[in-house]
Amino acid sequence: MLTDEIIERVLSGFKESNGQLQDGQSALARNQLLSRFSWACTLPTHIHKILVWHIGTTIAMDEHPVPQTGDQHVAKTLSDYCAYLVAFVPDMLPGHGYDTQRIFDAVIMEAQDGLTGCDTLSRRCGMLMEGFLLSGSSCTILQLGGRLGRELRGVVPEAQRWKVLADFWAEFILFLAPASNVEIHAEKLTAGGEFMTHVWALLTHAGILERPSTTDGV
């Protein structure tokens, strides 16, 4: 269940953008951080981007108690929700559900192999920030998430950190919502509906049936 504050944050963002979907880069630009984090916005697919930013958000918030309201709460809830969609409702996201599951499974396997012995979230976050898993010139989703979390904690003041993450996730979830798989939304509506289904229905009613193209994957 998402709070009214989170729903209002997403919908007010849509209104402020005049109905133009953005993939999170606009939120970074408004917070003067696009040049710093543009590398984390041009990834192979939108699923890569969800997972990298979810890992980075989790690391950024490690050891910080999450309040029930405010930017930090909005950012964590939307980040967790998008990760939930990747893991449990992949057909509701861009791309083919099989590809989404394959990408997700690869991250899980890497985490199981590379984070063995880390029995707490803080220890896992610490190992990722230390770059323990870095090897070679090609970075994986887990490694990129570790880099993002390290940079978020290292260069962004805490108050601004929560705001930029809340802005990013509120903007990105709107960007993810348009989908051609109407069946999955119909299926979820019979069971009470997903938040993403309601966002999709809102965008469809507004005449937005497709997301704009970006430099990363479909």
C-alpha positions as CSV (number, residue, x, y, z in Angstrom):
1,M,0.0,0.0,0.0
2,L,1.3,3.4,-1.0
3,T,0.6,6.5,1.2
4,D,-1.3,9.5,-0.1
5,E,1.9,11.5,0.1
6,I,3.6,9.2,-2.4
7,I,0.6,9.1,-4.8
8,E,0.4,12.9,-4.7
9,R,4.2,13.2,-5.3
10,V,3.9,11.2,-8.4
11,L,0.8,12.9,-9.8
12,S,2.0,16.4,-9.0
13,G,5.2,15.6,-10.8
14,F,3.2,14.6,-13.9
15,K,1.2,17.8,-13.7
16,E,4.3,20.0,-13.3
17,S,5.9,18.3,-16.3
18,N,2.9,19.3,-18.4
19,G,2.3,15.6,-19.2
20,Q,5.8,15.1,-20.6
21,L,7.3,11.8,-19.4
22,Q,10.9,12.0,-18.3
23,D,13.3,9.2,-17.4
24,G,14.8,10.7,-14.2
25,Q,17.4,12.9,-15.9
26,S,15.2,15.9,-15.7
27,A,14.9,15.4,-11.9
28,L,18.7,15.2,-11.7
29,A,19.1,18.3,-13.7
30,R,16.7,20.3,-11.5
31,N,18.9,19.3,-8.5
32,Q,22.1,20.3,-10.4
33,L,23.3,16.7,-10.4
34,L,22.9,15.5,-13.9
35,S,26.5,15.8,-14.9
36,R,27.5,13.8,-11.8
37,F,25.1,11.0,-12.4
38,S,24.4,10.9,-16.1
39,W,26.4,7.7,-16.3
40,A,23.7,5.9,-14.3
41,C,21.0,7.1,-16.7
42,T,22.4,5.6,-19.9
43,L,22.4,1.9,-19.2
44,P,21.5,-1.0,-21.6
45,T,17.9,-1.4,-20.6
46,H,15.4,0.2,-18.3
47,I,15.6,-2.9,-16.1
48,H,19.3,-2.3,-15.6
49,K,18.5,1.3,-14.6
50,I,15.8,0.2,-12.1
51,L,18.2,-2.2,-10.4
52,V,21.2,0.1,-10.4
53,W,19.2,2.9,-8.9
54,H,17.5,0.6,-6.4
55,I,20.9,-0.7,-5.2
56,G,22.3,2.8,-5.0
57,T,19.2,4.1,-3.1
58,T,19.4,1.2,-0.6
59,I,23.1,1.9,0.0
60,A,22.5,5.7,0.3
61,M,19.9,5.0,3.0
62,D,21.8,2.3,4.9
63,E,21.9,3.1,8.7
64,H,19.5,6.0,8.3
65,P,16.1,5.3,9.9
66,V,13.4,5.9,7.3
67,P,10.6,8.2,8.6
68,Q,7.0,7.7,7.7
69,T,6.8,10.9,5.7
70,G,9.0,13.1,3.7
71,D,11.5,12.7,0.8
72,Q,13.4,9.8,2.3
73,H,10.1,7.8,2.7
74,V,9.0,8.6,-0.8
75,A,12.3,7.6,-2.3
76,K,12.6,4.3,-0.4
77,T,9.0,3.3,-1.1
78,L,9.1,3.9,-4.8
79,S,12.6,2.3,-5.1
80,D,11.3,-0.8,-3.3
81,Y,8.2,-0.9,-5.4
82,C,10.0,-0.8,-8.7
83,A,12.3,-3.6,-7.5
84,Y,9.2,-5.5,-6.5
85,L,7.8,-5.2,-10.0
86,V,11.1,-6.5,-11.5
87,A,11.1,-9.5,-9.2
88,F,7.4,-10.4,-9.2
89,V,5.5,-8.5,-12.0
90,P,8.1,-8.2,-14.7
91,D,5.5,-8.2,-17.5
92,M,4.3,-4.8,-16.2
93,L,7.6,-3.2,-17.1
94,P,9.3,-2.3,-20.4
95,G,10.7,-5.1,-22.4
96,H,9.9,-8.8,-22.4
97,G,9.2,-10.4,-19.0
98,Y,11.6,-13.3,-19.8
99,D,14.5,-10.8,-20.4
100,T,13.7,-9.0,-17.2
101,Q,13.7,-12.2,-15.2
102,R,17.0,-13.2,-16.7
103,I,18.7,-9.9,-15.8
104,F,17.3,-10.1,-12.3
105,D,18.4,-13.7,-11.8
106,A,22.0,-12.7,-12.9
107,V,22.1,-10.0,-10.2
108,I,20.9,-12.5,-7.6
109,M,23.5,-15.1,-8.5
110,E,26.3,-12.5,-8.5
111,A,25.1,-11.3,-5.0
112,Q,25.1,-14.8,-3.7
113,D,28.6,-15.5,-5.0
114,G,30.2,-12.2,-4.1
115,L,28.5,-11.3,-0.8
116,T,28.9,-14.6,0.9
117,G,29.4,-14.1,4.6
118,C,27.8,-10.7,4.7
119,D,25.0,-11.4,7.1
120,T,23.6,-7.9,7.5
121,L,22.4,-5.3,5.0
122,S,25.0,-2.8,6.3
123,R,27.9,-5.2,5.7
124,R,26.6,-5.9,2.1
125,C,26.3,-2.2,1.4
126,G,29.8,-1.6,2.9
127,M,31.3,-4.3,0.7
128,L,29.7,-2.9,-2.4
129,M,30.9,0.6,-1.7
130,E,34.4,-0.6,-1.2
131,G,34.4,-2.0,-4.7
132,F,35.0,-5.5,-3.5
133,L,33.3,-7.0,-6.6
134,L,35.0,-4.8,-9.2
135,S,36.9,-6.9,-11.7
136,G,38.0,-6.0,-15.2
137,S,36.7,-3.1,-17.3
138,S,33.1,-4.2,-17.6
139,C,31.0,-3.5,-14.6
140,T,27.9,-5.5,-13.6
141,I,24.6,-4.1,-12.3
142,L,25.7,-4.9,-8.7
143,Q,29.0,-3.1,-9.2
144,L,27.3,-0.1,-10.8
145,G,24.8,0.0,-7.9
146,G,27.7,0.0,-5.5
147,R,29.3,2.9,-7.3
148,L,26.1,4.9,-7.4
149,G,25.5,4.3,-3.7
150,R,29.1,5.3,-2.8
151,E,28.8,8.5,-4.9
152,L,25.4,9.4,-3.5
153,R,26.8,9.1,0.0
154,G,30.1,10.8,-0.8
155,V,29.1,13.9,-2.8
156,V,25.5,14.7,-2.1
157,P,24.6,16.3,1.3
158,E,22.0,14.2,3.2
159,A,19.0,16.6,2.9
160,Q,19.6,17.0,-0.8
161,R,20.2,13.3,-1.2
162,W,16.7,12.4,-0.1
163,K,15.1,15.1,-2.3
164,V,16.9,14.1,-5.5
165,L,16.1,10.4,-5.0
166,A,12.5,11.2,-4.3
167,D,12.3,13.4,-7.4
168,F,14.1,10.8,-9.5
169,W,11.8,7.8,-8.5
170,A,8.6,9.9,-8.8
171,E,9.6,10.9,-12.3
172,F,11.0,7.5,-13.4
173,I,7.9,5.5,-12.3
174,L,5.7,7.6,-14.6
175,F,8.2,7.0,-17.4
176,L,7.9,3.3,-16.9
177,A,4.2,3.1,-16.8
178,P,3.1,3.1,-20.5
179,A,3.0,-0.6,-21.7
180,S,1.5,-2.6,-24.5
181,N,0.7,-5.5,-22.3
182,V,-2.9,-4.7,-21.4
183,E,-3.6,-8.2,-20.2
184,I,-1.3,-7.9,-17.2
185,H,-3.1,-4.8,-16.0
186,A,-6.5,-6.4,-16.5
187,E,-5.3,-9.4,-14.5
188,K,-4.1,-7.2,-11.6
189,L,-7.3,-5.1,-11.6
190,T,-9.3,-8.2,-10.8
191,A,-7.2,-8.7,-7.8
192,G,-7.4,-5.1,-6.6
193,G,-4.9,-3.5,-8.9
194,E,-1.2,-2.4,-8.7
195,F,-0.2,1.2,-8.3
196,M,1.5,0.9,-11.7
197,T,-1.9,-0.2,-13.2
198,H,-3.5,3.0,-11.9
199,V,-0.7,5.1,-13.3
200,W,-1.0,3.4,-16.6
201,A,-4.7,4.0,-16.7
202,L,-4.2,7.6,-15.9
203,L,-1.6,8.0,-18.7
204,T,-3.8,6.1,-21.2
205,H,-6.8,8.4,-20.3
206,A,-4.4,11.4,-21.0
207,G,-3.6,10.0,-24.4
208,I,-0.1,8.8,-23.5
209,L,0.2,5.3,-24.9
210,E,4.0,5.1,-25.4
211,R,7.1,6.4,-23.5
212,P,9.5,8.7,-25.4
213,S,12.7,7.1,-26.7
214,T,15.9,7.5,-24.7
215,T,19.5,6.7,-25.2
216,D,19.2,3.5,-23.2
217,G,17.3,0.3,-23.9
218,V,13.6,-0.3,-24.6
